[in-house]
Amino acid sequence: MIKILNIVGVRPNFMKVAPLHRAFENYPKIISKIVHTGQHYDNNMSDVFFEQLQIPKPDYYLGIGSGSHTEVTAKTMLEFEKVILSEKPDLVVVVGDVSATLACALVAKKSHIPVAHVEAGLRSGDSLMPEEVNRMVVDKMADYLFVTEKSGLENLKRDGICDKKVFFVGNVMIDSLKYYLKKANQTSILQDLGILRNNFVIVTMHRPTNVDSEKGLNAILTILENTVKHQKVVFPIHPRTAKNIKTFGLETRLNAIKNLILTKPQGYLEFLQLMKNASLIITDSGGVQEETTFLQVPCLTFRDTTERPVTVEMGTNQLLDDLNPQTVHEKLMDILKGKTSKGQIPPLWDGKTAERIAEILVSKFTK
């Protein structure tokens, strides 16, 4: 038997771990367990969340909570060590690049337990990002590196990672997207918000570099004001963004924007349905770049670098290095006039990545 511990640090990690857990359970030789570190506490991490998405509840919930990157990493290491000692797994699977990814990989390696890193090799080139540091360190430690796109292969080769450890398998996030797409179509979010397919724009903004200053927020409000002249805008407002808008006294300006639909952050199924039917998404999110590329929906991303360059090279994503309302308006008009390419879906983004990962691991552990 092969006992695998799958690590979840934040709620979106479930979208990566869920297809892996399902794939592992197809093999009688695998015992698959889920460890949720609780890096981000969320009231929505409830029975409704697990039932709606058919995600198994974690076997362990560590309840780490928030804090500085160092604090979260240290607390996670201490608590995860107890799980390691109790379970004595054969493999620890970490996904993505959050603090829990780094912490659990460190504990596993110090306990002489192999580590598999899903989404290995991604690099933004910005070493000031904590996530970039996490990616680089975990990739150096990992025994199995599962890569989503060609740039990952190139980055790992440049870092001197042995080719025998590296496997190009595709994007496990697309597994979840395809798995839940039919269920997302059954939601009533379009009717609830009074919007029509391909006749609205989604805006999401939450990164500190964009929403922590009055200048940044005023630029975002100008972008909203310009965009609603052409189509309705759905703006699921992040708590950080909402708090800063209030702090800088911009609520009156925000609430005066006609054709703007303000909502709370949406559930996964609802947001997937919104993305699929939007004419454009304006965002500073990382994951949205991948999902819109697969859905072939135009995406403007406010970041000067991306760890997912395939979304720009092949997909529908365009990077914008500053919050310039005029540039956004020009891009918006090009998209609405059909002047931009629909892009292509990258290789192996086919919904079968988790199956490939499970097959590789079983073959390695049962030789």
For each residue, the residues with C-beta under 8 A, 3 or more apart:
1: 29 30 31
2: 27 29 30 31 90 91 361 362 365 366
3: 30 31 33 87 88 89 90 91
4: 24 30 31 32 33 89 90 91 92 93 361
5: 33 34 35 83 84 87 89 91 92 93
6: 17 20 21 24 32 33 34 35 93 95
7: 13 17 35 37 80 92 93 94 95 100 101 104
8: 11 13 14 17 34 35 36 37 58 95 100
9: 13 36 37 39 40 76 96 98 99 100 101
10: 13 39 40 98 100
11: 8 14 40 42 44 45 49
12: 15 16 287
13: 7 8 9 10 16 17 95 96 98 100
14: 8 11 17 18 53 55
15: 12 18 173 176 268
16: 12 13 19 20 95 96 118 119 172 173 176
17: 6 7 8 13 14 20 21 34 93 95
18: 14 15 21 22 53 54 55 56 176 179
19: 16 22 23 172 175 176 179 353 354
20: 6 16 17 23 24 32 93 95 118 172 354 357 358
21: 6 17 18 24 25 32 34 56
22: 18 19 25 26 354
23: 19 20 26 354 355 357 358
24: 4 6 20 21 27 30 32 358
25: 21 22 30 32
26: 22 23 358
27: 2 24 30 358 362
28:
29: 1 2 362 366
30: 1 2 3 4 24 25 27 358 362
31: 1 2 3 4
32: 4 6 20 21 24 25
33: 3 4 5 6 59 60 87 89
34: 5 6 8 17 21 56 57 58 59 60
35: 5 6 7 8 58 59 60 62 80 83 104
36: 8 9 45 58 60 61 62
37: 7 8 9 62 64 76 79 80 100 103 104
38: 41 61 62 63 64 65
39: 9 10 64 65 66 72 76 98 99 100
40: 9 10 11 66
41: 38 45 63 65 66
42: 11 45
43: 46
44: 11 48 49 267
45: 11 36 41 42 49
46: 43 49 50
47: 50 51
48: 44 51 52
49: 11 44 45 46 52 53 55 267
50: 46 47 53 54 55 56 57
51: 47 48 54
52: 48 49 267 269
53: 14 18 49 50 180 268 269
54: 18 50 51
55: 14 18 49 50
56: 18 21 34 50
57: 34 50
58: 8 34 35 36 61
59: 33 34 35
60: 33 34 35 36 83
61: 36 38 58
62: 35 36 37 38 76 79 80 83
63: 38 41
64: 37 38 39 67 72 75 76 79 100
65: 38 39 41 72 75
66: 39 40 41 72
67: 64 71 72 75
68: 71 72
69: 72 73 99 130
70: 73 74
71: 67 68 74 75
72: 39 64 65 66 67 68 69 75 76 99 100 103
73: 69 70 76 77 99 102 103
74: 70 71 77 78 103
75: 64 65 67 71 72 78 79
76: 9 37 39 62 64 72 73 79 80 99 100 103 104
77: 73 74 80 81 103 104 106 107
78: 74 75 81 82
79: 37 62 64 75 76 82 83
80: 7 35 37 62 76 77 83 84 103 104 107
81: 77 78 84 85 107 111
82: 78 79 85 86
83: 5 35 60 62 79 80 86 87
84: 5 80 81 87 88 89 92 107 108 111 113
85: 81 82 88
86: 82 83
87: 3 5 33 83 84
88: 3 84 85
89: 3 4 5 33 84 92 108 113
90: 2 3 4 113 114 365
91: 2 3 4 5 113 114 115 116 361 365
92: 4 5 7 84 89 104 105 108 113 114 115 116
93: 4 5 6 7 17 20 115 116 118
94: 7 100 101 104 105 115 116 117 118 138 142
95: 6 7 8 13 16 17 20 101 117 118 119 172
96: 9 13 16 101 118 119
97: 101 119 122 131 132 134 135 138
98: 9 10 13 39 101 102 131 134
99: 9 39 69 72 73 76 102 103 130 134
100: 7 8 9 10 13 37 39 64 72 76 94 103 104
101: 7 9 94 95 96 97 98 104 105 117 134 138
102: 73 98 99 105 106 133 134 137 138
103: 37 72 73 74 76 77 80 99 100 106 107
104: 7 35 37 76 77 80 92 94 100 101 107 108
105: 92 94 101 102 108 109 115 117 137 138 141 142
106: 77 102 103 109 110 141
107: 77 80 81 84 103 104 110 111
108: 84 89 92 104 105 111 113 114 115
109: 105 106 112 113 115 141
110: 106 107
111: 81 84 107 108
112: 109
113: 84 89 90 91 92 108 109
114: 90 91 92 108 143 144
115: 91 92 93 94 105 108 109 138 141 142 143 144
116: 91 92 93 94 142 143 144 145 146 357 361
117: 94 95 101 105 120 138 139 142 144 145 146
118: 16 20 93 94 95 96 146 172 357
119: 16 95 96 97 122 146 147 148 152 171 172
120: 117 135 138 139 142 145 146 147 152 156 166
121: 135 139 145 147 148 151 152 153 154 155 156 166
122: 97 119 135 148 149 151 152 155 307 308
123: 132 135 136 151 155 307
124: 129 131 132 305 306 307
125: 132 305
126: 129 132 305
127: 132 133
128: 132
129: 124 126 132 133
130: 69 99 133 134
131: 97 98 124 134 135 307
132: 97 123 124 125 126 127 128 129 135 136 307
133: 102 127 129 130 136 137
134: 97 98 99 101 102 130 131 137 138
135: 97 120 121 122 123 131 132 138 139 307
136: 123 132 133 139 140 159
137: 102 105 133 134 140 141
138: 94 97 101 102 105 115 117 120 134 135 141 142
139: 117 120 121 135 136 142 145 156 159 161
140: 136 137 159 161
141: 105 106 109 115 137 138
142: 94 105 115 116 117 120 138 139 145 165
143: 114 115 116 165
144: 114 115 116 117 165 167 360 361 364
145: 116 117 120 121 139 142 156 161 165 166 167
146: 116 117 118 119 120 167 169 172 353 357 360
147: 119 120 121 152 153 156 166 167 168 169
148: 119 121 122 152 169 170 171 172 308 310 349 353
149: 122 152 171 308 309 310 346
150: 153 154 168 310 347
151: 121 122 123 154 155 308 309 310
152: 119 120 121 122 147 148 149 155 156 168
153: 121 147 150 156 157 166 168
154: 121 150 151 157 158
155: 121 122 123 151 152 158 159
156: 120 121 139 145 147 152 153 159 161 166
157: 153 154 160 161 163
158: 154 155
159: 136 139 140 155 156
160: 157
161: 139 140 145 156 157 165 166
162: 165 166
163: 157 166
164:
165: 142 143 144 145 161 162
166: 120 121 145 147 153 156 161 162 163
167: 144 145 146 147 356 357 360
168: 147 150 152 153 348
169: 146 147 148 172 348 353 356 357 360
170: 148 174 347 348 349 350 352 353 356
171: 119 148 149 174 175 290 346 348 349 353
172: 16 19 20 95 118 119 146 148 169 175 176 353 354 357
173: 15 16 176 177 287 290 291
174: 170 171 177 178 290 291 294 349 350 351 353
175: 19 171 172 178 179 351 352 353 354
176: 15 16 18 19 172 173 179 180
177: 173 174 180 181 272 291 294 295 351
178: 174 175 181 350 351
179: 18 19 175 176 351
180: 53 176 177 183 184 268 269 272
181: 177 178 184 185 272 276
182: 185 186
183: 180 186 187 269
184: 180 181 187 268 269 270 272 273 276
185: 181 182 273 276
186: 182 183
187: 183 184 269 270 273
188: 191 192
189: 192 193 266 270 273 274
190: 193 195 196 197 273 274 277
191: 188 194
192: 188 189
193: 189 190 234 261 263
194: 191 261
195: 190 199 200 232 234 261
196: 190 199 200
197: 190 277
198: 277 278 279
199: 195 196 231 232 279
200: 195 196 231 232 233 234 261 277 278 279
201: 227 231 232 233 234 278 279 280 281 282 332
202: 233 234 235 236 274 275 278 280 281 282 283
203: 220 223 224 227 233 234 235 281 282 283
204: 235 236 238 281 282 283 284 285 288
205: 210 211 220 238 241 283 284 302
206: 210 211 238 240 241 284 285
207: 210 211 284 302 303
208: 211 212 240
209: 212 216 284
210: 205 206 207 216 220 284 302 323
211: 205 206 207 208 216 217 220 238 240 241 244
212: 208 209 216 240 244
213: 216 217
214: 217 218 248 250
215: 218 219
216: 209 210 211 212 213 219 220 323
217: 211 213 214 220 221 241 244 245 248 250
218: 214 215 221 222 250
219: 215 216 222 223 323 324 325
220: 203 205 210 211 216 217 223 224 323
221: 217 218 224 225 250 253 254 257
222: 218 219 225 226 325
223: 203 219 220 226 227 282 323 325 328 329
224: 203 220 221 227 228 233 235 254 257 260
225: 221 222 228 229 257
226: 222 223 229 325 328 329 332
227: 201 203 223 224 230 231 233 282 328 329 332
228: 224 225 231 232 233 257 258 259 260
229: 225 226
230: 227 332 333 336
231: 199 200 201 227 228 259 279 336
232: 195 199 200 201 228 259 260 261
233: 200 201 202 203 224 227 228 257 259 260 261
234: 193 195 200 201 202 203 261 263 274 278
235: 202 203 204 224 260 261 262 263
236: 202 204 263 264 265 266 271
237: 241 242 245 262 263 264 265
238: 204 205 206 211 241 242 265
239: 242 243 265
240: 206 208 211 212 243 244
241: 205 206 211 217 237 238 244 245
242: 237 238 239 245 246
243: 239 240 246 247
244: 211 212 217 240 241 247 248
245: 217 237 241 242 248 250 251 254
246: 242 243 249 250 251
247: 243 244
248: 214 217 244 245
249: 246 252
250: 214 217 218 221 245 246 253 254
251: 245 246 254 255
252: 249 255 256
253: 221 250 256 257
254: 221 224 245 250 251 257 260 262
255: 251 252 262
256: 252 253
257: 221 224 225 228 233 253 254 260
258: 228
259: 228 231 232 233
260: 224 228 232 233 235 254 257
261: 193 194 195 200 232 233 234 235
262: 235 237 254 255
263: 193 234 235 236 237 266
264: 236 237
265: 236 237 238 239
266: 189 236 263 270 271 274
267: 44 49 52 270 271
268: 15 53 180 184 271 272
269: 52 53 180 183 184 187 272 273
270: 184 187 189 266 267 273 274
271: 236 266 267 268 274 275
272: 177 180 181 184 268 269 275 276 291
273: 184 185 187 189 190 269 270 276 277
274: 189 190 202 234 266 270 271 277 278
275: 202 271 272 278 281 288 291 292 295 297
276: 181 184 185 272 273 295 297
277: 190 197 198 200 273 274
278: 198 200 201 202 234 274 275 281 297
279: 198 199 200 201 231 297 298 335 336
280: 201 202 297 298 299 300 332 335 336
281: 201 202 203 204 275 278 288 292 297 298 299 300
282: 201 202 203 204 223 227 299 300 302 328
283: 202 203 204 205 288 289 299 300 301 302
284: 204 205 206 207 209 210 301 302 303
285: 204 206 288 289 301
286: 289 290 306 307 308
287: 12 173 290 291
288: 204 275 281 283 285 291 292 299 301
289: 283 285 286 292 293 299 301 306 308 311 315 317
290: 171 173 174 286 287 293 294 308 311
291: 173 174 177 272 275 287 288 294 295
292: 275 281 288 289 295 296 297 298 299 311 315 316 317
293: 289 290 296 299 310 311 314 315 316 317 343 345 346 349
294: 174 177 290 291 315 345 349
295: 177 275 276 291 292
296: 292 293 315 316 342 343 345
297: 275 276 278 279 280 281 292 316
298: 279 280 281 292 316 318 335 340
299: 280 281 282 283 288 289 292 293 311 315 316 317 318
300: 280 281 282 283 318 320 328 331 332
301: 283 284 285 288 289 306 317 318 319 320
302: 205 207 210 282 283 284 320 322 323
303: 207 284 306 319 320 321
304: 319 321 322
305: 124 125 126 319
306: 124 286 289 301 303 309 311 312 317 319
307: 122 123 124 131 132 135 286
308: 122 148 149 151 286 289 290 311 317
309: 149 151 306 312 313
310: 148 149 150 151 293 313 314 315 346
311: 289 290 292 293 299 306 308 314 315 316 317
312: 306 309 315 317 318 319
313: 309 310
314: 293 310 311 343 344 345 346
315: 289 292 293 294 296 299 310 311 312 343 344 345 346
316: 292 293 296 297 298 299 311 340 341 342 343
317: 289 292 293 299 301 306 308 311 312 343
318: 298 299 300 301 312 331
319: 301 303 304 305 306 312
320: 300 301 302 303 323 324 327 328 331
321: 303 304
322: 302 304 327
323: 210 216 219 220 223 302 320
324: 219 320 327 328
325: 219 222 223 226 328 329
326: 329 330
327: 320 322 324 330 331
328: 223 226 227 282 300 320 324 325 331 332
329: 223 226 227 325 326 332 333
330: 326 327 333 334
331: 300 318 320 327 328 334 335
332: 201 226 227 230 280 300 328 329 335 336
333: 230 329 330 336 337
334: 330 331 337 339 340
335: 279 280 298 331 332 338 339 340
336: 230 231 279 280 332 333
337: 333 334
338: 335
339: 334 335
340: 298 316 334 335
341: 316
342: 296 316
343: 293 296 314 315 316 317
344: 314 315
345: 293 294 296 314 315 349
346: 149 171 293 310 314 315 349
347: 150 170
348: 168 169 170 171 352 353 356
349: 148 170 171 174 293 294 345 346 353
350: 170 174 178 353
351: 174 175 177 178 179
352: 170 175 348 355 356
353: 19 146 148 169 170 171 172 174 175 348 349 350 356 357
354: 19 20 22 23 172 175 357 358
355: 23 352 358 359
356: 167 169 170 348 352 353 359 360
357: 20 23 116 118 146 167 169 172 353 354 360 361
358: 20 23 24 26 27 30 354 355 361 362
359: 355 356 362 363
360: 144 146 167 169 356 357 363 364
361: 2 4 91 116 144 357 358 364 365
362: 2 27 29 30 358 359 365 366
363: 359 360 366 367
364: 144 360 361 367
365: 2 90 91 361 362
366: 2 29 362 363
367: 363 364
